[in-house]
């Protein structure tokens, strides 16, 4: 989490700023550039594109967190709560359980308690 937070702290200093509603689209573009570099056997290029993908992924998380008024850490806590349920045998999708788990994470966030 520390590395994610360090990237989040860099966002306001970047040209597109910390709030970027197009971060997900940029992530998809970076995926294409990553695959193109791999296709050209350009490992160093692929590594730089991997760096871009990581940056854009964090930037998208920061955007989602800002819209919801929560922290990036809370977004990751939400993902863990939901997908820990999905990782059970048979990979069940249970909207009620998932909503309940996410609501519990949000309640902890609202009380100032991080997982």
MDTraj code that builds the backbone (N, CA, C; nanometers):
import mdtraj as md
import numpy as np

residues = "UNK UNK UNK UNK UNK UNK UNK UNK UNK UNK UNK UNK UNK UNK UNK UNK UNK UNK UNK UNK UNK UNK UNK UNK UNK UNK UNK UNK UNK UNK UNK UNK UNK UNK UNK UNK UNK UNK UNK UNK UNK UNK UNK UNK UNK UNK UNK UNK UNK UNK UNK UNK UNK UNK UNK UNK UNK UNK UNK UNK UNK UNK UNK UNK UNK UNK UNK UNK UNK UNK UNK UNK UNK UNK UNK UNK UNK UNK UNK UNK UNK UNK UNK UNK UNK UNK UNK UNK UNK UNK UNK UNK UNK UNK UNK UNK UNK UNK UNK UNK UNK UNK UNK UNK UNK UNK UNK UNK UNK UNK UNK UNK UNK UNK UNK".split()
xyz = np.array([
    [0.0825, -0.1205, 0.0000],
    [0.0000, 0.0000, 0.0000],
    [0.0860, 0.1256, 0.0000],
    [0.2029, 0.1176, 0.0614],
    [0.2887, 0.2348, 0.0674],
    [0.3263, 0.2843, -0.0722],
    [0.3544, 0.1916, -0.1634],
    [0.3909, 0.2321, -0.2995],
    [0.2723, 0.2962, -0.3706],
    [0.1541, 0.2458, -0.3469],
    [0.0347, 0.3067, -0.4068],
    [0.0164, 0.4478, -0.3528],
    [0.0296, 0.4633, -0.2217],
    [0.0154, 0.5966, -0.1622],
    [0.1222, 0.6927, -0.2143],
    [0.2436, 0.6434, -0.2352],
    [0.3497, 0.7291, -0.2885],
    [0.3157, 0.7758, -0.4298],
    [0.2580, 0.6877, -0.5097],
    [0.2137, 0.7292, -0.6440],
    [0.0996, 0.8300, -0.6355],
    [0.0046, 0.8062, -0.5462],
    [-0.1074, 0.8997, -0.5287],
    [-0.0550, 1.0385, -0.4923],
    [0.0491, 1.0442, -0.4104],
    [0.1063, 1.1734, -0.3708],
    [0.1708, 1.2471, -0.4883],
    [0.2129, 1.1740, -0.5918],
    [0.2715, 1.2369, -0.7112],
    [0.1661, 1.2948, -0.8056],
    [0.0445, 1.2448, -0.7995],
    [-0.0577, 1.2812, -0.8979],
    [-0.0805, 1.4316, -0.9130],
    [-0.0874, 1.5097, -0.8042],
    [-0.1133, 1.6527, -0.8226],
    [-0.0031, 1.7259, -0.9005],
    [0.1142, 1.6656, -0.9088],
    [0.2263, 1.7303, -0.9767],
    [0.2349, 1.6947, -1.1252],
    [0.1472, 1.6074, -1.1706],
    [0.1492, 1.5628, -1.3090],
    [0.0608, 1.6544, -1.3939],
    [0.0887, 1.6629, -1.5257],
    [0.0134, 1.7562, -1.6115],
    [-0.1385, 1.7400, -1.6057],
    [-0.1870, 1.6162, -1.5968],
    [-0.3329, 1.5979, -1.5939],
    [-0.3899, 1.6090, -1.4529],
    [-0.3045, 1.6287, -1.3535],
    [-0.3498, 1.6495, -1.2170],
    [-0.3956, 1.5225, -1.1482],
    [-0.4451, 1.5387, -1.0279],
    [-0.4855, 1.4245, -0.9465],
    [-0.6229, 1.3718, -0.9855],
    [-0.7087, 1.4580, -1.0343],
    [-0.8463, 1.4191, -1.0676],
    [-0.8539, 1.3992, -1.2186],
    [-0.8598, 1.2745, -1.2621],
    [-0.8567, 1.2464, -1.4055],
    [-0.9673, 1.1477, -1.4421],
    [-1.0812, 1.1981, -1.4897],
    [-1.1902, 1.1084, -1.5258],
    [-1.1592, 1.0187, -1.6455],
    [-1.0479, 1.0430, -1.7136],
    [-1.0107, 0.9631, -1.8312],
    [-0.9010, 0.8618, -1.7995],
    [-0.8701, 0.8408, -1.6735],
    [-0.7615, 0.7503, -1.6356],
    [-0.7860, 0.6069, -1.6829],
    [-0.9097, 0.5608, -1.6785],
    [-0.9382, 0.4229, -1.7223],
    [-0.9119, 0.4073, -1.8714],
    [-0.9497, 0.5075, -1.9497],
    [-0.9242, 0.5026, -2.0938],
    [-0.7740, 0.5053, -2.1214],
    [-0.7013, 0.5854, -2.0434],
    [-0.5561, 0.5908, -2.0586],
    [-0.4940, 0.4559, -2.0229],
    [-0.5493, 0.3887, -1.9230],
    [-0.4996, 0.2562, -1.8854],
    [-0.5159, 0.1583, -2.0018],
    [-0.6301, 0.1629, -2.0685],
    [-0.6508, 0.0754, -2.1846],
    [-0.5527, 0.1077, -2.2969],
    [-0.5252, 0.2353, -2.3178],
    [-0.4271, 0.2742, -2.4201],
    [-0.2886, 0.2224, -2.3835],
    [-0.2545, 0.2312, -2.2556],
    [-0.1240, 0.1808, -2.2107],
    [-0.1144, 0.0298, -2.2300],
    [-0.2247, -0.0391, -2.2128],
    [-0.2255, -0.1835, -2.2371],
    [-0.1888, -0.2123, -2.3819],
    [-0.2462, -0.1355, -2.4727],
    [-0.2138, -0.1521, -2.6140],
    [-0.0666, -0.1254, -2.6424],
    [-0.0125, -0.0210, -2.5825],
    [0.1292, 0.0109, -2.6015],
    [0.2181, -0.0981, -2.5413],
    [0.1767, -0.1524, -2.4289],
    [0.2504, -0.2628, -2.3644],
    [0.2541, -0.3845, -2.4569],
    [0.1368, -0.4214, -2.5092],
    [0.1298, -0.5370, -2.5987],
    [0.2087, -0.5139, -2.7272],
    [0.2068, -0.3906, -2.7775],
    [0.2843, -0.3591, -2.8980],
    [0.4336, -0.3748, -2.8716],
    [0.4797, -0.3272, -2.7573],
    [0.6217, -0.3408, -2.7227],
    [0.6595, -0.4877, -2.7103],
    [0.5727, -0.5669, -2.6470],
    [0.5998, -0.7109, -2.6375],
    [0.6064, -0.7741, -2.7759],
    [0.5155, -0.7339, -2.8623],
    [0.5116, -0.7875, -2.9978],
    [0.6362, -0.7549, -3.0780],
    [0.7026, -0.6476, -3.0405],
    [0.8274, -0.6076, -3.1069],
    [0.9501, -0.6603, -3.0329],
    [0.9276, -0.7459, -2.9329],
    [1.0360, -0.7977, -2.8480],
    [1.1158, -0.6862, -2.7820],
    [1.0499, -0.5749, -2.7536],
    [1.1130, -0.4606, -2.6876],
    [1.0835, -0.4691, -2.5380],
    [1.1670, -0.5455, -2.4691],
    [1.1433, -0.5691, -2.3262],
    [1.1538, -0.4393, -2.2457],
    [1.2524, -0.3568, -2.2748],
    [1.2659, -0.2300, -2.2012],
    [1.1448, -0.1416, -2.2293],
    [1.1015, -0.1375, -2.3535],
    [0.9797, -0.0625, -2.3860],
    [0.8595, -0.1169, -2.3114],
    [0.8494, -0.2506, -2.3037],
    [0.7385, -0.3133, -2.2294],
    [0.7449, -0.2762, -2.0818],
    [0.8663, -0.2689, -2.0281],
    [0.8803, -0.2291, -1.8869],
    [0.8336, -0.0856, -1.8655],
    [0.8675, 0.0043, -1.9578],
    [0.8213, 0.1428, -1.9411],
    [0.6704, 0.1526, -1.9564],
    [0.6152, 0.0706, -2.0455],
    [0.4690, 0.0682, -2.0590],
    [0.4036, 0.0054, -1.9357],
    [0.4690, -0.0929, -1.8748],
    [0.4186, -0.1513, -1.7495],
    [0.4153, -0.0443, -1.6405],
    [0.5177, 0.0408, -1.6385],
    [0.5196, 0.1519, -1.5422],
    [0.4014, 0.2452, -1.5672],
    [0.3762, 0.2749, -1.6949],
    [0.2619, 0.3603, -1.7299],
    [0.1302, 0.2962, -1.6879],
    [0.1193, 0.1646, -1.7079],
    [-0.0039, 0.0935, -1.6703],
    [-0.0259, 0.1019, -1.5190],
    [0.0802, 0.0806, -1.4425],
    [0.0679, 0.0910, -1.2964],
    [0.0257, 0.2301, -1.2536],
    [0.0862, 0.3302, -1.3145],
    [0.0533, 0.4686, -1.2846],
    [-0.0933, 0.4979, -1.3178],
    [-0.1366, 0.4577, -1.4373],
    [-0.2751, 0.4844, -1.4786],
    [-0.3754, 0.4077, -1.3930],
    [-0.3394, 0.2872, -1.3510],
    [-0.4284, 0.2096, -1.2635],
    [-0.4465, 0.2826, -1.1303],
    [-0.3373, 0.3307, -1.0735],
    [-0.3467, 0.4052, -0.9475],
    [-0.4227, 0.5358, -0.9687],
    [-0.3975, 0.6004, -1.0814],
    [-0.4675, 0.7258, -1.1107],
    [-0.6183, 0.7024, -1.1221],
    [-0.6566, 0.5899, -1.1820],
    [-0.7997, 0.5574, -1.1903],
    [-0.8568, 0.5308, -1.0510],
    [-0.7832, 0.4580, -0.9689],
    [-0.8286, 0.4341, -0.8314],
    [-0.8449, 0.5663, -0.7565],
    [-0.7511, 0.6568, -0.7760],
    [-0.7594, 0.7872, -0.7097],
    [-0.8815, 0.8644, -0.7577],
    [-0.9113, 0.8561, -0.8869],
    [-1.0308, 0.9227, -0.9403],
    [-1.1571, 0.8651, -0.8774],
    [-1.1685, 0.7322, -0.8749],
    [-1.2862, 0.6662, -0.8170],
    [-1.2989, 0.7034, -0.6691],
    [-1.1882, 0.7015, -0.5979],
    [-1.1901, 0.7359, -0.4551],
    [-1.2371, 0.8797, -0.4348],
    [-1.1885, 0.9702, -0.5191],
    [-1.2277, 1.1110, -0.5076],
    [-1.3769, 1.1276, -0.5317],
    [-1.4286, 1.0629, -0.6350],
    [-1.5714, 1.0729, -0.6660],
    [-1.6549, 1.0231, -0.5481],
    [-1.6101, 0.9141, -0.4853],
    [-1.6855, 0.8563, -0.3734],
    [-1.6549, 0.9224, -0.2388],
    [-1.5519, 1.0049, -0.2336],
    [-1.5151, 1.0703, -0.1076],
    [-1.4507, 0.9756, -0.0083],
    [-1.3789, 0.8760, -0.0602],
    [-1.3088, 0.7801, 0.0266],
    [-1.1613, 0.7801, -0.0118],
    [-1.0832, 0.6988, 0.0563],
    [-0.9412, 0.6870, 0.0251],
    [-0.9186, 0.5740, -0.0753],
    [-0.8028, 0.5773, -0.1387],
    [-0.7653, 0.4681, -0.2279],
    [-0.7568, 0.3386, -0.1480],
    [-0.7077, 0.3471, -0.0273],
    [-0.6998, 0.2279, 0.0582],
    [-0.8387, 0.1685, 0.0804],
    [-0.9387, 0.2539, 0.0966],
    [-1.0758, 0.2048, 0.1136],
    [-1.1239, 0.1339, -0.0124],
    [-1.0885, 0.1866, -0.1296],
    [-1.1258, 0.1200, -0.2549],
    [-1.0667, -0.0213, -0.2567],
    [-0.9424, -0.0341, -0.2159],
    [-0.8787, -0.1666, -0.2121],
    [-0.9424, -0.2556, -0.1062],
    [-0.9806, -0.1964, 0.0074],
    [-1.0524, -0.2739, 0.1099],
    [-1.1865, -0.3242, 0.0552],
    [-1.2555, -0.2387, -0.0212],
    [-1.3818, -0.2796, -0.0833],
    [-1.3592, -0.3969, -0.1789],
    [-1.2551, -0.3861, -0.2602],
    [-1.2245, -0.4929, -0.3559],
    [-1.1940, -0.6231, -0.2827],
    [-1.1169, -0.6152, -0.1755],
    [-1.0843, -0.7366, -0.1015],
    [-1.2107, -0.7969, -0.0403],
    [-1.2940, -0.7133, 0.0208],
    [-1.4160, -0.7634, 0.0842],
    [-1.5057, -0.8344, -0.0172],
    [-1.5211, -0.7747, -0.1345],
    [-1.6073, -0.8339, -0.2374],
    [-1.5458, -0.9604, -0.2953],
    [-1.4197, -0.9548, -0.3309],
    [-1.3600, -1.0682, -0.4016],
    [-1.3156, -1.1803, -0.3096],
    [-1.3048, -1.1537, -0.1813],
    [-1.2846, -1.2637, -0.0862],
    [-1.4093, -1.3521, -0.0854],
    [-1.5251, -1.2906, -0.1014],
    [-1.6493, -1.3685, -0.1115],
    [-1.6529, -1.4474, -0.2425],
    [-1.6104, -1.3846, -0.3502],
    [-1.6128, -1.4510, -0.4815],
    [-1.5095, -1.5629, -0.4918],
    [-1.4058, -1.5585, -0.4096],
    [-1.2988, -1.6590, -0.4155],
    [-1.3369, -1.7879, -0.3444],
    [-1.4539, -1.7903, -0.2842],
    [-1.4991, -1.9133, -0.2181],
    [-1.5202, -2.0236, -0.3222],
    [-1.5198, -2.1481, -0.2792],
    [-1.5402, -2.2586, -0.3731],
    [-1.6657, -2.2368, -0.4591],
    [-1.6496, -2.2571, -0.5872],
    [-1.7592, -2.2380, -0.6815],
    [-1.7731, -2.0943, -0.7293],
    [-1.6944, -2.0045, -0.6739],
    [-1.6956, -1.8630, -0.7110],
    [-1.8362, -1.8037, -0.7160],
    [-1.9100, -1.8150, -0.6042],
    [-2.0485, -1.7675, -0.6069],
    [-2.0579, -1.6150, -0.6154],
    [-2.1559, -1.5693, -0.6917],
    [-2.1886, -1.4263, -0.6955],
    [-2.3145, -1.4093, -0.6122],
    [-2.3020, -1.3330, -0.5059],
    [-2.4161, -1.3089, -0.4179],
    [-2.4225, -1.1587, -0.3925],
    [-2.5062, -1.0905, -0.4689],
    [-2.5144, -0.9448, -0.4613],
    [-2.5425, -0.8966, -0.3193],
    [-2.6314, -0.9651, -0.2486],
    [-2.6665, -0.9232, -0.1126],
    [-2.5441, -0.9309, -0.0210],
    [-2.4705, -1.0415, -0.0249],
    [-2.3505, -1.0559, 0.0584],
    [-2.2442, -0.9540, 0.0200],
    [-2.2266, -0.9329, -0.1119],
    [-2.1258, -0.8384, -0.1580],
    [-2.1600, -0.6955, -0.1160],
    [-2.2860, -0.6589, -0.1283],
    [-2.3282, -0.5251, -0.0853],
    [-2.3088, -0.5070, 0.0651],
    [-2.3406, -0.6110, 0.1398],
    [-2.3238, -0.6063, 0.2847],
    [-2.1757, -0.5912, 0.3220],
    [-2.0906, -0.6663, 0.2549],
    [-1.9460, -0.6580, 0.2829],
    [-1.8932, -0.5194, 0.2484],
    [-1.9368, -0.4631, 0.1354],
    [-1.8919, -0.3295, 0.0967],
    [-1.9464, -0.2229, 0.1910],
    [-2.0694, -0.2389, 0.2339],
    [-2.1276, -0.1443, 0.3297],
    [-2.0511, -0.1470, 0.4610],
    [-2.0074, -0.2649, 0.5036],
    [-1.9301, -0.2758, 0.6285],
    [-1.7956, -0.2047, 0.6148],
    [-1.7309, -0.2188, 0.4996],
    [-1.6045, -0.1484, 0.4762],
    [-1.6277, 0.0017, 0.4799],
    [-1.7327, 0.0476, 0.4124],
    [-1.7613, 0.1910, 0.4105],
    [-1.7924, 0.2431, 0.5504],
    [-1.8638, 0.1650, 0.6295],
    [-1.8952, 0.2075, 0.7672],
    [-1.7667, 0.2228, 0.8484],
    [-1.6710, 0.1301, 0.8283],
    [-1.5426, 0.1440, 0.8985],
    [-1.4695, 0.2689, 0.8517],
    [-1.4730, 0.2962, 0.7207],
    [-1.4100, 0.4175, 0.6678],
    [-1.4735, 0.5406, 0.7300],
    [-1.6065, 0.5430, 0.7343],
    [-1.6780, 0.6593, 0.7876],
    [-1.6438, 0.6841, 0.9350],
    [-1.6124, 0.5771, 1.0055],
    [-1.5745, 0.5883, 1.1476],
    [-1.4248, 0.6166, 1.1628],
    [-1.3522, 0.6187, 1.0500],
    [-1.2081, 0.6458, 1.0557],
    [-1.1233, 0.5248, 1.0846],
    [-1.1798, 0.4051, 1.0626],
    [-1.1064, 0.2828, 1.0888],
    [-1.0721, 0.2163, 0.9559],
    [-0.9425, 0.2010, 0.9273],
    [-0.9002, 0.1311, 0.8056],
    [-0.8698, -0.0127, 0.8412],
    [-0.8971, -0.1027, 0.7457],
    [-0.8689, -0.2452, 0.7670],
    [-0.7212, -0.2700, 0.7641],
])
top = md.Topology()
chain = top.add_chain()
for i, resn in enumerate(residues, 1):
    res = top.add_residue(resn, chain, resSeq=i)
    for name in ("N", "CA", "C"):
        top.add_atom(name, md.element.get_by_symbol(name[0]), res)
traj = md.Trajectory(xyz[None], top)
